[in-house]
Amino acid sequence: MKKNDRIVTTNPNGGWDVKGGGTRSSAHAPTQKEAVARGRQIVGNLGGGDLSIQDRDGKIRAKDTIAPGNDPRRSKG
């Protein structure tokens, strides 16, 4: 997994997580739809990358390549 890539996966305590390469989640949402939307936003703000979406069984059901977003905190240069 590249630095900007994220995966949407179920949380064992309920809901859905957006995870990167680390142990902590980047975000948590009650529904998969909300987690996917937040994951797209995170990846776009990081400069673009891939978002993988798992089903409840942990199998990748979809992948999405996200273009760089318009994050005002990032310098353009």
DRENPA-3360 file (N, C-alpha, C; in nm, 2 decimals, always signed):
BEGIN
1 = MKKNDRIV = +0.08/-0.12/+0.00/+0.00/+0.00/+0.00/+0.09/+0.12/+0.00 ~ +0.06/+0.22/-0.09/+0.14/+0.34/-0.10/+0.09/+0.43/+0.01 ~ +0.17/+0.54/+0.04/+0.15/+0.63/+0.15/+0.01/+0.69/+0.15 ~ -0.04/+0.73/+0.03/-0.17/+0.80/+0.02/-0.29/+0.71/+0.01 ~ -0.26/+0.58/-0.02/-0.37/+0.48/-0.04/-0.45/+0.45/+0.09 ~ -0.58/+0.43/+0.08/-0.66/+0.40/+0.19/-0.75/+0.28/+0.16 ~ -0.80/+0.21/+0.26/-0.90/+0.10/+0.24/-1.01/+0.12/+0.34 ~ -1.13/+0.09/+0.29/-1.25/+0.10/+0.37/-1.29/-0.04/+0.41;
9 = TTNPNGGW = -1.29/-0.06/+0.54/-1.31/-0.19/+0.60/-1.41/-0.19/+0.72 ~ -1.47/-0.30/+0.75/-1.56/-0.30/+0.87/-1.48/-0.28/+1.00 ~ -1.54/-0.22/+1.09/-1.49/-0.21/+1.23/-1.55/-0.32/+1.31 ~ -1.47/-0.40/+1.39/-1.53/-0.50/+1.47/-1.63/-0.46/+1.57 ~ -1.63/-0.33/+1.61/-1.72/-0.27/+1.71/-1.84/-0.21/+1.64 ~ -1.85/-0.22/+1.51/-1.96/-0.16/+1.43/-1.92/-0.05/+1.35 ~ -1.99/-0.03/+1.24/-1.95/+0.08/+1.14/-1.84/+0.04/+1.05 ~ -1.78/+0.14/+0.99/-1.68/+0.12/+0.89/-1.56/+0.22/+0.91;
17 = DVKGGGTR = -1.44/+0.17/+0.89/-1.32/+0.25/+0.90/-1.25/+0.28/+0.77 ~ -1.18/+0.39/+0.76/-1.09/+0.42/+0.66/-0.95/+0.41/+0.71 ~ -0.88/+0.31/+0.66/-0.74/+0.28/+0.71/-0.64/+0.31/+0.61 ~ -0.52/+0.35/+0.66/-0.40/+0.36/+0.58/-0.30/+0.25/+0.62 ~ -0.17/+0.27/+0.61/-0.07/+0.17/+0.64/-0.05/+0.15/+0.79 ~ -0.10/+0.24/+0.87/-0.07/+0.24/+1.02/-0.18/+0.15/+1.09 ~ -0.17/+0.15/+1.22/-0.26/+0.08/+1.30/-0.39/+0.15/+1.33 ~ -0.39/+0.28/+1.33/-0.50/+0.36/+1.36/-0.58/+0.39/+1.24;
25 = SSAHAPTQ = -0.71/+0.41/+1.25/-0.80/+0.45/+1.14/-0.78/+0.59/+1.11 ~ -0.79/+0.63/+0.98/-0.79/+0.77/+0.94/-0.93/+0.83/+0.97 ~ -1.04/+0.75/+0.96/-1.17/+0.80/+0.99/-1.26/+0.68/+1.02 ~ -1.38/+0.71/+1.08/-1.48/+0.61/+1.12/-1.61/+0.66/+1.08 ~ -1.70/+0.58/+1.02/-1.83/+0.62/+0.98/-1.93/+0.51/+1.01 ~ -2.06/+0.55/+1.04/-2.16/+0.44/+1.07/-2.20/+0.36/+0.95 ~ -2.18/+0.41/+0.82/-2.22/+0.34/+0.70/-2.10/+0.33/+0.61 ~ -2.11/+0.23/+0.52/-2.00/+0.21/+0.43/-2.00/+0.33/+0.33;
33 = KEAVARGR = -2.12/+0.38/+0.29/-2.13/+0.49/+0.20/-2.06/+0.61/+0.25 ~ -2.08/+0.64/+0.38/-2.02/+0.76/+0.44/-1.86/+0.74/+0.45 ~ -1.82/+0.62/+0.48/-1.68/+0.59/+0.49/-1.61/+0.60/+0.35 ~ -1.68/+0.56/+0.25/-1.62/+0.57/+0.11/-1.61/+0.72/+0.08 ~ -1.71/+0.80/+0.10/-1.70/+0.94/+0.08/-1.59/+1.01/+0.15 ~ -1.57/+0.97/+0.28/-1.46/+1.03/+0.36/-1.33/+0.98/+0.31 ~ -1.32/+0.86/+0.27/-1.20/+0.80/+0.22/-1.15/+0.87/+0.09 ~ -1.25/+0.90/+0.00/-1.22/+0.97/-0.12/-1.16/+1.11/-0.09;
41 = QIVGNLGG = -1.23/+1.18/+0.01/-1.18/+1.31/+0.05/-1.04/+1.31/+0.11 ~ -1.01/+1.21/+0.19/-0.88/+1.20/+0.25/-0.77/+1.17/+0.15 ~ -0.80/+1.08/+0.06/-0.70/+1.05/-0.05/-0.68/+1.17/-0.14 ~ -0.78/+1.23/-0.18/-0.77/+1.35/-0.26/-0.69/+1.46/-0.19 ~ -0.71/+1.48/-0.06/-0.64/+1.59/+0.01/-0.49/+1.55/+0.03 ~ -0.46/+1.42/+0.03/-0.32/+1.38/+0.04/-0.25/+1.38/-0.09 ~ -0.31/+1.42/-0.20/-0.25/+1.43/-0.33/-0.28/+1.32/-0.43 ~ -0.39/+1.24/-0.40/-0.44/+1.14/-0.49/-0.38/+1.00/-0.45;
49 = GDLSIQDR = -0.44/+0.90/-0.50/-0.40/+0.76/-0.47/-0.52/+0.67/-0.50 ~ -0.51/+0.55/-0.44/-0.61/+0.45/-0.46/-0.69/+0.43/-0.33 ~ -0.82/+0.41/-0.35/-0.91/+0.37/-0.24/-0.97/+0.23/-0.27 ~ -0.95/+0.14/-0.18/-1.00/+0.00/-0.19/-1.12/-0.01/-0.10 ~ -1.22/-0.08/-0.15/-1.34/-0.09/-0.06/-1.37/-0.24/-0.04 ~ -1.37/-0.28/+0.08/-1.40/-0.42/+0.12/-1.54/-0.44/+0.14 ~ -1.59/-0.57/+0.12/-1.72/-0.61/+0.16/-1.72/-0.65/+0.31 ~ -1.83/-0.70/+0.36/-1.83/-0.74/+0.50/-1.74/-0.86/+0.53;
57 = DGKIRAKD = -1.71/-0.94/+0.43/-1.63/-1.06/+0.44/-1.48/-1.03/+0.43 ~ -1.45/-0.90/+0.40/-1.31/-0.86/+0.39/-1.25/-0.87/+0.25 ~ -1.33/-0.91/+0.15/-1.29/-0.92/+0.01/-1.30/-0.78/-0.05 ~ -1.20/-0.75/-0.14/-1.21/-0.62/-0.21/-1.32/-0.63/-0.31 ~ -1.41/-0.54/-0.30/-1.53/-0.54/-0.40/-1.51/-0.43/-0.50 ~ -1.43/-0.33/-0.47/-1.41/-0.22/-0.57/-1.28/-0.15/-0.53 ~ -1.23/-0.08/-0.64/-1.11/+0.00/-0.62/-1.14/+0.13/-0.70 ~ -1.09/+0.24/-0.65/-1.11/+0.37/-0.71/-0.98/+0.45/-0.70;
65 = TIAPGNDP = -0.94/+0.50/-0.82/-0.83/+0.59/-0.82/-0.87/+0.73/-0.81 ~ -0.82/+0.80/-0.71/-0.86/+0.94/-0.68/-0.76/+1.04/-0.72 ~ -0.80/+1.14/-0.79/-0.71/+1.25/-0.83/-0.68/+1.34/-0.72 ~ -0.57/+1.42/-0.73/-0.54/+1.51/-0.62/-0.66/+1.61/-0.60 ~ -0.69/+1.64/-0.47/-0.80/+1.73/-0.43/-0.75/+1.87/-0.42 ~ -0.84/+1.95/-0.38/-0.82/+2.09/-0.36/-0.81/+2.12/-0.21 ~ -0.70/+2.09/-0.15/-0.68/+2.11/-0.01/-0.61/+2.25/+0.01 ~ -0.68/+2.34/+0.07/-0.62/+2.48/+0.09/-0.49/+2.48/+0.18;
73 = RRSKG = -0.47/+2.37/+0.26/-0.36/+2.36/+0.34/-0.23/+2.32/+0.26 ~ -0.25/+2.26/+0.15/-0.13/+2.22/+0.07/-0.09/+2.34/-0.02 ~ +0.04/+2.36/-0.03/+0.09/+2.47/-0.11/+0.09/+2.42/-0.26 ~ +0.07/+2.51/-0.35/+0.07/+2.48/-0.49/+0.20/+2.54/-0.55 ~ +0.28/+2.46/-0.61/+0.40/+2.52/-0.65/+0.47/+2.43/-0.74;
% end
